[in-house]
């Protein structure tokens, strides 16, 4: 599988903080925004970048407090994180983009589509949810307290267990080490701030307002967001498509990158490049 590191990394002041981003691909092509999971960074999309940038203009960014983006405080909302995306698009003079989000990235995507429908040309939600139940809120509180007390190193083992299947962890120790480094390098403030945003997630009943073409990609073996939880989202967003990623846990874009890419690219080409397909 080909992996591309984002090459054109830049930074800009967006909504009062220094936001790190990279813009790859030819200017005239439709834009696709990639929004990464909690406790990672834009590099997690490296297996998608080669196939996407040959067809689209790809905007990757580090969520506030992650990667090389600054961490202003430790108490964010999903609305604030969606405003960051809108601000970045405005800074780059990008009128409209397809939004692809995984985990918290998918939560941001839902809010973004609800608050900025005119900016969204397509929506792809991966390994995510639309409402945080009491058990999920309690788990996020445990993550917060652990990170505040012991730093990000204590997050590594539990996240790897949740994000990847045991067989993949055993077969790919070097790749698991790379993901572990991304977790450890996330700032405590950024992690805590995003956990607090996740705790407030509650948009299920509003999703029927989304009119954008939408693709849902759950991992078959995802412990946190199983395919059954996506069926509720599918019922709410009219015309949305559901494609389960076989054998994948939470990080399906890494664990089964080939299959993930085929599902993603087919949808984006069909949705964003109609002239070439008709």
C-alpha positions as CSV (number, residue, x, y, z in Angstrom):
1,X,0.0,0.0,0.0
2,X,1.4,3.4,-1.0
3,X,1.7,6.0,1.8
4,X,2.3,9.7,1.1
5,X,3.3,12.1,3.8
6,X,1.6,15.5,3.4
7,X,4.2,17.6,1.7
8,X,2.9,21.2,1.5
9,X,2.4,21.8,5.2
10,X,1.6,25.4,6.1
11,X,0.0,27.3,9.0
12,X,-2.4,30.1,9.4
13,X,-4.2,31.9,12.3
14,X,-7.7,30.6,12.2
15,X,-10.2,31.7,14.9
16,X,-7.4,32.9,17.1
17,X,-5.1,29.9,17.0
18,X,-2.3,28.6,14.8
19,X,-3.8,25.9,12.5
20,X,-1.5,23.5,10.6
21,X,-2.7,22.3,7.2
22,X,-1.6,21.0,3.9
23,X,-3.2,21.5,0.5
24,X,-2.3,18.9,-2.1
25,X,-3.3,18.4,-5.8
26,X,-4.2,20.6,-8.7
27,X,-6.0,23.9,-8.1
28,X,-8.8,23.4,-10.6
29,X,-10.1,20.1,-9.1
30,X,-12.9,19.7,-6.5
31,X,-11.7,20.0,-3.0
32,X,-11.9,17.2,-0.4
33,X,-11.2,18.0,3.3
34,X,-9.9,15.2,5.5
35,X,-10.6,15.4,9.3
36,X,-8.7,13.0,11.4
37,X,-9.6,11.0,14.6
38,X,-8.9,12.0,18.2
39,X,-5.3,11.8,19.3
40,X,-3.9,11.5,15.8
41,X,-3.0,14.1,13.2
42,X,-3.3,14.7,9.4
43,X,-0.6,12.0,8.7
44,X,-3.2,9.3,9.5
45,X,-4.6,9.9,6.0
46,X,-1.4,9.1,4.3
47,X,-2.8,5.9,2.7
48,X,-5.7,7.9,1.2
49,X,-3.6,10.8,0.0
50,X,-2.0,9.1,-3.1
51,X,-5.3,8.0,-4.6
52,X,-7.2,11.2,-3.7
53,X,-4.7,13.8,-4.8
54,X,-4.5,12.3,-8.3
55,X,-8.2,13.1,-8.7
56,X,-9.0,15.9,-6.3
57,X,-7.5,18.8,-4.5
58,X,-7.0,17.5,-0.9
59,X,-7.0,19.7,2.2
60,X,-5.6,18.0,5.3
61,X,-5.5,19.8,8.7
62,X,-4.6,19.2,12.3
63,X,-7.5,19.7,14.6
64,X,-6.7,22.3,17.3
65,X,-4.5,20.7,20.0
66,X,-3.4,17.9,17.6
67,X,-0.3,17.5,15.4
68,X,1.3,20.8,14.8
69,X,-1.8,22.9,15.5
70,X,-1.8,25.0,18.7
71,X,-4.0,24.1,21.7
72,X,-6.0,27.2,22.9
73,X,-7.3,26.0,26.2
74,X,-8.8,22.6,27.0
75,X,-12.5,23.0,26.6
76,X,-13.8,22.9,23.1
77,X,-17.2,22.3,21.4
78,X,-17.9,20.5,18.2
79,X,-19.4,23.8,16.9
80,X,-16.0,25.5,17.6
81,X,-14.2,22.7,15.8
82,X,-16.6,23.0,12.8
83,X,-16.1,26.8,12.8
84,X,-12.3,26.1,12.5
85,X,-13.0,24.2,9.2
86,X,-15.1,27.0,7.9
87,X,-12.5,29.5,8.8
88,X,-9.8,27.6,7.1
89,X,-11.8,27.3,3.9
90,X,-12.5,31.0,4.0
91,X,-8.8,31.7,4.5
92,X,-8.0,29.6,1.5
93,X,-10.8,31.1,-0.6
94,X,-12.4,27.7,-1.0
95,X,-16.1,28.1,-1.5
96,X,-17.2,24.5,-1.2
97,X,-15.6,21.1,-0.4
98,X,-16.4,17.5,0.2
99,X,-15.9,16.7,3.9
100,X,-14.5,13.3,5.0
101,X,-14.2,12.7,8.8
102,X,-13.3,9.8,10.9
103,X,-14.3,9.4,14.6
104,X,-14.3,12.9,16.0
105,X,-13.6,14.1,12.5
106,X,-17.0,12.6,11.5
107,X,-18.7,14.3,14.4
108,X,-17.2,17.6,13.3
109,X,-18.5,16.8,9.8
110,X,-22.0,16.4,11.0
111,X,-22.0,19.8,12.7
112,X,-20.2,21.4,9.7
113,X,-22.9,20.1,7.3
114,X,-25.6,21.4,9.6
115,X,-24.1,24.9,10.2
116,X,-22.5,25.4,6.8
117,X,-24.6,23.5,4.2
118,X,-23.6,25.9,1.5
119,X,-19.9,24.9,1.9
120,X,-20.5,21.1,1.7
121,X,-20.5,19.4,-1.7
122,X,-20.5,15.8,-0.2
123,X,-20.2,14.2,3.2
124,X,-18.4,11.0,4.3
125,X,-18.7,9.9,7.9
126,X,-16.4,7.1,9.1
127,X,-16.3,5.2,12.4
128,X,-18.3,7.8,14.2
129,X,-21.6,8.5,16.0
130,X,-24.3,11.2,16.2
131,X,-25.1,11.0,19.9
132,X,-23.0,10.3,23.0
133,X,-24.8,8.0,25.5
134,X,-24.1,8.1,29.3
135,X,-21.6,5.2,29.0
136,X,-19.7,7.1,26.3
137,X,-19.7,10.3,28.3
138,X,-18.3,8.4,31.3
139,X,-15.6,6.8,29.2
140,X,-14.6,10.2,27.9
141,X,-14.4,11.5,31.4
142,X,-12.1,8.7,32.3
143,X,-9.8,9.6,29.4
144,X,-9.8,13.2,30.5
145,X,-8.8,12.4,34.1
146,X,-6.2,9.9,33.0
147,X,-4.6,12.4,30.5
148,X,-4.6,15.2,33.1
149,X,-3.0,12.9,35.7
150,X,-0.6,10.9,33.7
151,X,-0.2,12.5,30.2
152,X,-0.9,10.9,26.9
153,X,1.4,7.9,27.3
154,X,-1.4,6.1,29.3
155,X,-3.8,6.5,26.3
156,X,-1.7,4.4,23.9
157,X,-2.5,0.8,24.9
158,X,-6.3,1.3,25.3
159,X,-6.6,3.2,22.0
160,X,-4.7,0.6,20.1
161,X,-6.9,-2.1,21.5
162,X,-10.0,-0.1,20.5
163,X,-8.9,1.1,17.2
164,X,-7.3,-2.0,15.6
165,X,-8.0,-5.8,15.5
166,X,-5.7,-8.1,17.5
167,X,-4.6,-9.8,14.3
168,X,-3.5,-6.5,12.7
169,X,-1.7,-5.4,15.9
170,X,0.2,-8.7,15.9
171,X,1.0,-8.5,12.1
172,X,2.0,-4.8,11.9
173,X,4.1,-3.8,15.0
174,X,6.0,-1.0,13.1
175,X,2.8,0.6,11.9
176,X,1.2,0.2,15.4
177,X,4.3,2.0,16.8
178,X,3.8,4.9,14.4
179,X,0.1,5.3,15.5
180,X,1.3,5.1,19.1
181,X,3.7,7.9,18.5
182,X,0.8,10.0,17.1
183,X,-1.1,9.4,20.2
184,X,1.8,10.3,22.5
185,X,2.6,13.5,20.6
186,X,-1.0,14.9,21.0
187,X,-1.1,17.7,23.5
188,X,-3.0,17.0,26.7
189,X,-5.0,20.3,26.3
190,X,-6.0,19.3,22.8
191,X,-7.0,15.8,23.8
192,X,-9.0,17.0,26.8
193,X,-10.6,19.8,24.9
194,X,-11.8,17.4,22.2
195,X,-13.0,14.8,24.7
196,X,-15.2,17.5,26.2
197,X,-16.5,18.3,22.8
198,X,-17.4,14.6,22.2
199,X,-19.2,14.4,25.5
200,X,-21.7,17.0,24.2
201,X,-22.4,15.2,20.9
202,X,-26.2,15.1,20.4
203,X,-27.3,15.7,16.8
204,X,-29.3,12.6,15.8
205,X,-32.6,14.4,15.6
206,X,-31.2,17.2,13.5
207,X,-29.6,15.0,10.9
208,X,-32.7,15.1,8.7
209,X,-31.8,18.6,7.9
210,X,-28.7,17.4,5.9
211,X,-29.5,17.4,2.2
212,X,-25.9,16.7,1.0
213,X,-25.0,13.4,-0.6
214,X,-23.7,11.3,2.2
215,X,-21.7,8.1,2.5
216,X,-21.4,6.2,5.8
217,X,-18.4,3.9,6.4
218,X,-18.5,1.9,9.7
219,X,-15.9,-0.7,10.5
220,X,-17.5,-4.2,10.8
221,X,-15.6,-4.8,14.1
222,X,-15.6,-1.3,15.6
223,X,-16.2,-1.6,19.3
224,X,-17.2,2.1,19.8
225,X,-19.3,2.7,16.7
226,X,-20.6,-0.6,15.3
227,X,-22.5,-0.7,12.0
228,X,-25.8,-0.9,14.0
229,X,-25.2,2.6,15.3
230,X,-24.8,3.9,11.7
231,X,-28.2,2.6,10.7
232,X,-29.8,5.3,12.8
233,X,-27.7,8.0,11.0
234,X,-28.7,6.4,7.7
235,X,-32.4,6.6,8.6
236,X,-32.0,10.3,9.4
237,X,-30.1,11.5,6.4
238,X,-32.2,11.0,3.3
239,X,-30.5,9.1,0.5
240,X,-27.4,8.4,2.5
241,X,-25.4,5.3,1.5
242,X,-24.0,2.7,4.0
243,X,-20.9,0.7,3.2
244,X,-19.6,-1.5,6.0
245,X,-15.9,-2.1,5.9
246,X,-15.4,-5.9,6.4
247,X,-12.9,-7.0,9.1
248,X,-12.1,-3.5,10.2
249,X,-12.1,-2.0,13.7
250,X,-12.1,1.8,14.3
251,X,-9.1,2.8,12.0
252,X,-10.4,1.2,8.9
253,X,-8.6,3.7,6.7
254,X,-5.3,2.2,7.9
255,X,-6.2,-1.4,8.7
256,X,-8.0,-2.0,5.4
257,X,-6.8,0.9,3.4
258,X,-7.3,-0.7,0.0
259,X,-10.9,-1.5,0.6
260,X,-11.5,1.8,2.3
261,X,-10.0,3.7,-0.6
262,X,-12.1,1.9,-3.2
263,X,-15.4,2.7,-1.3
264,X,-14.3,6.4,-0.7
265,X,-13.0,7.1,-4.2
266,X,-16.0,5.5,-6.0
267,X,-18.4,7.7,-4.0
268,X,-16.4,10.9,-4.4
269,X,-15.9,10.4,-8.2
270,X,-19.6,9.7,-8.7
271,X,-20.6,12.7,-6.5
272,X,-18.0,15.3,-7.4
273,X,-17.1,14.4,-11.0
274,X,-20.5,13.7,-12.7
275,X,-19.4,14.9,-16.1
276,X,-16.7,12.3,-16.2
277,X,-19.0,9.5,-15.3
278,X,-22.0,10.3,-17.4
